[in-house]
Amino acid sequence: MKIKLLLVAVALLWINAGCNMVKSMVKSTIPYTSELTIPSSSEVGITQSVISTANSFDQYFAVKGIAIGKVSEVSVISATLQSTKPADFNLGNLAWVKLYVSKADGKNEVLVASRTDISATTGNTLILDAISTQFIDQYVREKDIKIRLAYQLRNKLTTDVGVYLMLGMNAYPGGR
């Protein structure tokens, strides 16, 4: 009887560990995405910000609203901006960018990626330098993540510019 209970307990722990591993793999595979619009009214040489909400396909697999209840040490490992409107917009028109995440209410904002050495000839895709040592577990446990893109223009815009943001995450099994 004791051996059966022990085997059942071990099996349950093994299953739980396997589920945690799968959840961390999903979180590490499916990016958070957001669309931001840089208005043509932005001034050159002045720090500006645009705000949006980021979401991820894996949020639809939530249990009681918590998509990643069993993962921890979630960090941004990649951040990419791509111009979408116009698709050929040169992101080299940005002198620098800093990317912040916060809870949906905008509180407890943290810097997760930046790029300060943007070449004037960058093109329509810009890879940011991710700050992978910043854990954002408390943010990705929320229903929505607020994204703030701080930037400074190098050249005046003639039209509003749409950019698509992809945030690659890393997560480990564990957590609450």
C-alpha positions as CSV (number, residue, x, y, z in Angstrom):
1,M,0.0,0.0,0.0
2,K,2.8,2.4,0.9
3,I,4.7,1.5,-2.2
4,K,1.6,2.3,-4.3
5,L,1.2,5.7,-2.7
6,L,4.8,6.4,-3.2
7,L,4.6,5.4,-6.8
8,V,1.5,7.6,-7.3
9,A,3.2,10.5,-5.7
10,V,6.3,10.2,-7.8
11,A,4.2,9.8,-11.0
12,L,2.2,13.0,-10.1
13,L,5.5,14.9,-9.5
14,W,6.9,13.7,-12.8
15,I,3.7,14.7,-14.7
16,N,3.7,18.1,-13.0
17,A,7.4,18.6,-13.9
18,G,6.6,17.6,-17.5
19,C,3.8,20.1,-17.7
20,N,6.1,22.9,-16.3
21,M,8.7,22.0,-18.9
22,V,6.1,22.2,-21.7
23,K,4.8,25.6,-20.4
24,S,8.3,27.0,-20.3
25,M,9.0,25.7,-23.9
26,V,5.8,27.3,-25.2
27,K,6.6,30.6,-23.5
28,S,10.1,30.5,-24.9
29,T,8.9,29.7,-28.4
30,I,5.9,32.0,-29.0
31,P,6.8,35.7,-29.2
32,Y,4.8,38.6,-27.8
33,T,3.8,41.0,-30.6
34,S,2.6,44.6,-30.7
35,E,1.8,47.2,-33.3
36,L,2.9,50.7,-32.7
37,T,2.3,53.9,-34.6
38,I,4.9,56.7,-34.7
39,P,3.0,59.8,-35.6
40,S,4.2,62.2,-38.3
41,S,3.7,65.0,-35.8
42,S,6.8,63.7,-33.8
43,E,9.5,66.3,-33.5
44,V,13.1,65.7,-34.5
45,G,15.7,65.6,-31.7
46,I,13.0,65.4,-28.9
47,T,12.4,62.3,-26.8
48,Q,8.9,60.9,-27.7
49,S,7.0,57.8,-26.7
50,V,4.3,55.6,-28.2
51,I,2.3,53.1,-26.1
52,S,0.6,49.9,-27.1
53,T,-0.4,46.5,-25.7
54,A,1.5,43.3,-26.5
55,N,0.0,39.9,-26.5
56,S,1.0,36.4,-27.3
57,F,-0.8,33.4,-28.8
58,D,0.0,31.3,-25.8
59,Q,-2.2,33.6,-23.6
60,Y,-5.1,31.8,-25.1
61,F,-4.0,28.7,-23.2
62,A,-4.5,30.3,-19.8
63,V,-5.8,28.6,-16.7
64,K,-7.9,30.9,-14.5
65,G,-6.4,33.9,-16.5
66,I,-2.8,32.9,-15.8
67,A,-1.0,31.7,-18.9
68,I,2.3,30.8,-17.3
69,G,1.5,29.8,-13.7
70,K,4.3,27.3,-13.6
71,V,7.2,29.1,-15.2
72,S,9.7,31.5,-13.8
73,E,12.7,33.7,-14.7
74,V,10.9,35.1,-17.8
75,S,13.1,37.5,-19.7
76,V,13.2,39.2,-23.1
77,I,16.0,37.6,-25.2
78,S,15.2,39.3,-28.5
79,A,13.4,42.4,-29.7
80,T,12.8,43.2,-33.3
81,L,11.1,46.2,-34.9
82,Q,9.8,46.0,-38.5
83,S,8.2,48.8,-40.5
84,T,4.7,47.9,-41.8
85,K,3.2,51.1,-43.0
86,P,4.9,52.0,-45.2
87,A,6.6,48.6,-45.4
88,D,9.8,50.1,-46.9
89,F,10.2,52.8,-44.2
90,N,13.8,53.2,-43.2
91,L,14.1,52.7,-39.4
92,G,17.4,54.6,-39.7
93,N,15.2,57.7,-39.4
94,L,15.2,56.8,-35.7
95,A,18.3,58.1,-33.8
96,W,17.7,55.7,-30.9
97,V,15.0,53.6,-29.3
98,K,14.3,52.2,-25.8
99,L,11.6,49.6,-25.1
100,Y,9.9,49.4,-21.8
101,V,7.3,46.9,-20.5
102,S,4.8,47.4,-17.6
103,K,1.7,45.9,-16.3
104,A,-1.6,47.0,-18.0
105,D,-2.0,49.9,-15.6
106,G,1.4,51.3,-16.6
107,K,3.0,50.8,-13.2
108,N,6.4,49.3,-12.5
109,E,7.9,50.0,-15.9
110,V,11.2,48.2,-16.8
111,L,13.6,48.7,-19.7
112,V,13.9,45.4,-21.6
113,A,15.6,46.4,-24.9
114,S,17.2,49.4,-26.6
115,R,19.3,50.5,-29.5
116,T,21.4,53.7,-29.3
117,D,23.6,53.2,-32.4
118,I,21.1,53.0,-35.2
119,S,22.7,53.5,-38.6
120,A,21.0,56.0,-40.9
121,T,20.8,53.2,-43.5
122,T,19.3,50.5,-41.3
123,G,16.3,49.6,-43.6
124,N,12.9,48.3,-42.6
125,T,14.1,45.9,-39.8
126,L,15.8,46.8,-36.6
127,I,17.1,44.4,-34.0
128,L,17.3,45.8,-30.5
129,D,19.7,44.9,-27.8
130,A,17.7,42.8,-25.3
131,I,18.4,43.1,-21.6
132,S,18.0,39.4,-20.7
133,T,19.0,39.9,-17.1
134,Q,15.7,41.7,-16.3
135,F,13.1,39.2,-15.2
136,I,9.5,40.1,-16.1
137,D,7.6,37.2,-14.6
138,Q,5.1,39.6,-12.8
139,Y,4.3,41.3,-16.1
140,V,3.7,38.3,-18.3
141,R,1.4,36.8,-15.6
142,E,-1.0,39.8,-16.4
143,K,-3.6,39.6,-19.1
144,D,-2.0,42.4,-21.0
145,I,1.6,43.8,-21.2
146,K,1.9,47.5,-21.8
147,I,4.7,48.4,-24.2
148,R,6.2,51.9,-24.4
149,L,8.6,52.7,-27.2
150,A,10.7,55.8,-26.4
151,Y,12.5,57.2,-29.4
152,Q,14.1,60.2,-30.9
153,L,13.8,61.0,-34.6
154,R,16.8,61.7,-36.8
155,N,14.6,63.1,-39.7
156,K,11.1,64.6,-39.9
157,L,8.4,62.1,-40.9
158,T,6.1,62.8,-43.8
159,T,3.5,60.2,-42.7
160,D,2.6,58.2,-39.7
161,V,4.8,55.1,-39.5
162,G,3.5,51.7,-38.3
163,V,6.0,49.3,-36.8
164,Y,5.5,45.7,-35.7
165,L,7.3,44.6,-32.6
166,M,8.3,41.0,-31.8
167,L,9.6,40.1,-28.3
168,G,11.2,36.7,-27.9
169,M,11.0,35.4,-24.4
170,N,12.9,32.9,-22.4
171,A,11.4,31.0,-19.4
172,Y,12.2,28.2,-17.1
173,P,10.1,25.5,-15.4
174,G,9.1,26.5,-11.9
175,G,7.3,29.4,-10.3
176,R,4.0,29.5,-8.5
